[in-house]
Amino acid sequence: MPTFMQFDTTNKHKDQCPRCNAGKLRDWNALNEEEREVVRRLPTSAEFPVEERANQHRWCAQCWYEETAGALLDA
């Protein structure tokens, strides 16, 4: 059985940005309005509708890495 510290580390790794390792991946609701505007302008916006991205993707506000439900995308 994992200790609390091991569990905490696992969760941090899951939310940590794999590109920059400095930012935390956040969902649409965790982004402020200015960050959402940046997300709307990222190259991936042409590939997915805003509704899908808001419901299934996560972003790093440090480097704008985008994670989808099924794949990882670099902005």
PEDAMO-V136992 format. One record per backbone hydrogen bond with DSSP energy under -0.5 kcal/mol. CO is the residue of the C=O (numbers start at 1). NH is the residue of the N-H. E is the energy in kcal/mol with one decimal. If there is no record, write none. Layout:
co=CO nh=NH e=E
co=CO nh=NH e=E
This chain:
co=3 nh=7 e=-2.3
co=4 nh=8 e=-2.7
co=5 nh=9 e=-2.2
co=6 nh=10 e=-2.1
co=7 nh=11 e=-2.1
co=8 nh=12 e=-2.1
co=9 nh=13 e=-2.3
co=10 nh=14 e=-1.9
co=11 nh=15 e=-1.6
co=12 nh=16 e=-1.3
co=15 nh=25 e=-4.3
co=17 nh=21 e=-1.5
co=23 nh=17 e=-2.7
co=24 nh=61 e=-0.6
co=26 nh=59 e=-2.8
co=27 nh=30 e=-1.2
co=27 nh=31 e=-0.7
co=28 nh=31 e=-1.2
co=32 nh=36 e=-2.3
co=33 nh=37 e=-1.8
co=34 nh=38 e=-1.7
co=35 nh=39 e=-2.3
co=36 nh=40 e=-2.2
co=37 nh=41 e=-0.9
co=38 nh=41 e=-1.0
co=38 nh=42 e=-0.6
co=39 nh=42 e=-1.1
co=42 nh=45 e=-2.0
co=43 nh=46 e=-1.5
co=44 nh=47 e=-1.5
co=44 nh=48 e=-1.4
co=49 nh=53 e=-2.3
co=50 nh=54 e=-2.9
co=51 nh=55 e=-1.6
co=52 nh=56 e=-2.3
co=53 nh=57 e=-2.0
co=54 nh=28 e=-0.6
co=57 nh=28 e=-0.5
co=58 nh=67 e=-3.3
co=59 nh=26 e=-3.1
co=59 nh=61 e=-0.6
co=60 nh=64 e=-2.3
co=65 nh=60 e=-1.9
co=66 nh=73 e=-2.9
co=67 nh=58 e=-2.4
co=71 nh=68 e=-2.9
co=73 nh=66 e=-2.1
